[in-house]
Amino acid sequence: MPAYTPGVAIQTACDRCHAPLVKDAAYCDKCGERTQKARRLVRVAIRVELLFIALVILLVAGFTLIYYFQRP
């Protein structure tokens, strides 16, 4: 299963130094620049982390409210 969206063109050269990239590269071997695929994966990872943090905050707030309203 590919780690990129189907139908998206595969990057073959670095955006910064224009060196050829190996297949499925996340970084350029010559200059270390992130590829478009790596940038996209980082954006997805950040969104997942933010969603997880928001869910944890909602869970804590929910338990706090339940505890508060059950107190005699």
N, C-alpha and C positions, 0 to 999 in steps of 0.2 A: 504494500500500500504506500503510495507516494506521500511525502510529507508536505506537499504543496497542493494548491488548488488545481485540479485538472483543467486543461485548456490554457493555462498560463505558460508563456514562452519560457524556456529554460535559458538562464543567463550563461553565456559562453565566454565573456570577457569581463575583466574588472572595470568598474565605473571610474576608478581613480587613475590606475596606471595602464589600463587596457591590456594587461597580460592575460593570456588564456587561462581559464579555470578548469579544474578537473570536474568530472561529473558529480553532481550533488554537493558541491563545495559550499561551506558556510562562510569561509574566509578566503581571501586571496593569499596564495602562497608567497607572493612577492612582496606586497606592501601591507598585508594584514587587514585590509578594508573588508567590512562585512558585505556579504552579497545581498541582493534583494530578497532572496529566500530567507536568509538569517534575520534580516530586519522584520520581515513578515512574521516569522516564528516568535521573535521577541515581543512584538506587539500583541500577539495572541496570548503569550504567557503572562504578560502584564495584566491583560483583561481578566484572565482566569484568576490571578492572584487577588485583584481588586474585588471580584465577585465573591471569592472565598472569604475575604476580610469582611465584606458587607454582610454576608450570611452569618458569620460568627457574631458580629455586633448585634444583628437582629435576634439571634438565639439568646445571647446574654440579656438583652433588653426584655425579651419575652419571659425568660425565667425570673428576672427581677420583678416584673409586673405581677406575675403569678404569685411569687413569694410575698410581695407587698400587700396584695388584696386578700391573701389567706391569713394574714396575721390577725389575732383576736383584738 
